[in-house]
């Protein structure tokens, strides 16, 4: 079992009615995930708040190596949704030990697709609502064009804060991983936890061909001078509206879910 600590921010007693459930479900999910991949040492922070997915009353965030943050509405969140959110974030947690969540659009699509498929691997059931979103052919083409760009709008791609259909990034990432897994015998979301994002480019090309979309010319990555860093990098939304994490000193070019 990994070394981990649970921190419930409960000075105002909002979590008191469900504290025992949180502890029990967290222990169970750590054991379930450990059966599939190795978890690093980590801290799990749980707080009550409004910054949640309305559909489930919960949101998860893995803002840096060794940290998972869960925000929930104690009056609305269901045990199943807590469990699935935690498993999703645990995959991000494990990926932080390798390539990280990533800063480019392609890296984010792969990280979210992997985490969504990992939930199915561990808990089964249907894809979560965001993962079940079917992206349009236009978003497929844009993903090919912007794959390496770090200045993409995470809020627009993943949260619908713009012209794109809500959850397009999650749905595209889920479909991308499904296509990859269909051609990769013996691989799984767990076994691919440290796989670089570019290994999934052929799957995107196959999806473009399936949709009859001509493969676009990829936009060149922005220069280091143009790449967001410091406070500017924090403007990219992660999970349910949280900020993008700063890359820890000495860490590889990693971002979050860096998700939900």
URLIN-V507105 format. One record per residue. N is the residue number from 1. OMEGA is omega as a letter, one per 20 degrees, with the letter a starting at -180 (999 if undefined). Layout:
BEGIN
n:N omega:OMEGA
n:N omega:OMEGA
END
This chain:
BEGIN
n:1 omega:r
n:2 omega:r
n:3 omega:a
n:4 omega:a
n:5 omega:r
n:6 omega:r
n:7 omega:r
n:8 omega:a
n:9 omega:a
n:10 omega:a
n:11 omega:r
n:12 omega:r
n:13 omega:a
n:14 omega:a
n:15 omega:a
n:16 omega:a
n:17 omega:a
n:18 omega:a
n:19 omega:a
n:20 omega:r
n:21 omega:r
n:22 omega:r
n:23 omega:a
n:24 omega:a
n:25 omega:r
n:26 omega:r
n:27 omega:a
n:28 omega:a
n:29 omega:r
n:30 omega:r
n:31 omega:a
n:32 omega:a
n:33 omega:a
n:34 omega:r
n:35 omega:a
n:36 omega:r
n:37 omega:a
n:38 omega:r
n:39 omega:r
n:40 omega:r
n:41 omega:a
n:42 omega:r
n:43 omega:r
n:44 omega:a
n:45 omega:r
n:46 omega:r
n:47 omega:r
n:48 omega:r
n:49 omega:a
n:50 omega:a
n:51 omega:a
n:52 omega:r
n:53 omega:a
n:54 omega:a
n:55 omega:a
n:56 omega:a
n:57 omega:a
n:58 omega:r
n:59 omega:r
n:60 omega:a
n:61 omega:r
n:62 omega:a
n:63 omega:a
n:64 omega:r
n:65 omega:r
n:66 omega:a
n:67 omega:r
n:68 omega:r
n:69 omega:r
n:70 omega:r
n:71 omega:a
n:72 omega:r
n:73 omega:a
n:74 omega:a
n:75 omega:a
n:76 omega:a
n:77 omega:r
n:78 omega:r
n:79 omega:a
n:80 omega:a
n:81 omega:r
n:82 omega:a
n:83 omega:a
n:84 omega:r
n:85 omega:a
n:86 omega:r
n:87 omega:r
n:88 omega:a
n:89 omega:r
n:90 omega:r
n:91 omega:r
n:92 omega:a
n:93 omega:r
n:94 omega:a
n:95 omega:r
n:96 omega:a
n:97 omega:r
n:98 omega:a
n:99 omega:a
n:100 omega:r
n:101 omega:r
n:102 omega:a
n:103 omega:a
n:104 omega:r
n:105 omega:a
n:106 omega:r
n:107 omega:r
n:108 omega:r
n:109 omega:a
n:110 omega:a
n:111 omega:r
n:112 omega:r
n:113 omega:r
n:114 omega:a
n:115 omega:r
n:116 omega:r
n:117 omega:r
n:118 omega:r
n:119 omega:r
n:120 omega:a
n:121 omega:a
n:122 omega:a
n:123 omega:a
n:124 omega:a
n:125 omega:r
n:126 omega:r
n:127 omega:r
n:128 omega:a
n:129 omega:a
n:130 omega:r
n:131 omega:a
n:132 omega:r
n:133 omega:r
n:134 omega:a
n:135 omega:r
n:136 omega:r
n:137 omega:r
n:138 omega:r
n:139 omega:r
n:140 omega:a
n:141 omega:r
n:142 omega:r
n:143 omega:r
n:144 omega:a
n:145 omega:a
n:146 omega:a
n:147 omega:a
n:148 omega:a
n:149 omega:r
n:150 omega:a
n:151 omega:r
n:152 omega:a
n:153 omega:a
n:154 omega:r
n:155 omega:r
n:156 omega:a
n:157 omega:a
n:158 omega:a
n:159 omega:r
n:160 omega:r
n:161 omega:a
n:162 omega:a
n:163 omega:a
n:164 omega:r
n:165 omega:r
n:166 omega:r
n:167 omega:r
n:168 omega:a
n:169 omega:r
n:170 omega:a
n:171 omega:r
n:172 omega:r
n:173 omega:r
n:174 omega:a
n:175 omega:r
n:176 omega:a
n:177 omega:r
n:178 omega:r
n:179 omega:r
n:180 omega:a
n:181 omega:r
n:182 omega:a
n:183 omega:a
n:184 omega:a
n:185 omega:r
n:186 omega:r
n:187 omega:a
n:188 omega:r
n:189 omega:r
n:190 omega:a
n:191 omega:a
n:192 omega:a
n:193 omega:a
n:194 omega:a
n:195 omega:r
n:196 omega:a
n:197 omega:a
n:198 omega:r
n:199 omega:a
n:200 omega:r
n:201 omega:r
n:202 omega:r
n:203 omega:r
n:204 omega:r
n:205 omega:r
n:206 omega:r
n:207 omega:r
n:208 omega:a
n:209 omega:r
n:210 omega:a
n:211 omega:a
n:212 omega:a
n:213 omega:r
n:214 omega:a
n:215 omega:a
n:216 omega:r
n:217 omega:a
n:218 omega:r
n:219 omega:a
n:220 omega:r
n:221 omega:r
n:222 omega:r
n:223 omega:r
n:224 omega:a
n:225 omega:a
n:226 omega:a
n:227 omega:r
n:228 omega:r
n:229 omega:r
n:230 omega:a
n:231 omega:a
n:232 omega:a
n:233 omega:a
n:234 omega:a
n:235 omega:r
n:236 omega:a
n:237 omega:r
n:238 omega:r
n:239 omega:a
n:240 omega:r
n:241 omega:r
n:242 omega:a
n:243 omega:r
n:244 omega:a
n:245 omega:r
n:246 omega:r
n:247 omega:r
n:248 omega:a
n:249 omega:r
n:250 omega:a
n:251 omega:r
n:252 omega:a
n:253 omega:a
n:254 omega:r
n:255 omega:r
n:256 omega:a
n:257 omega:r
n:258 omega:999
n:259 omega:b
n:260 omega:999
END
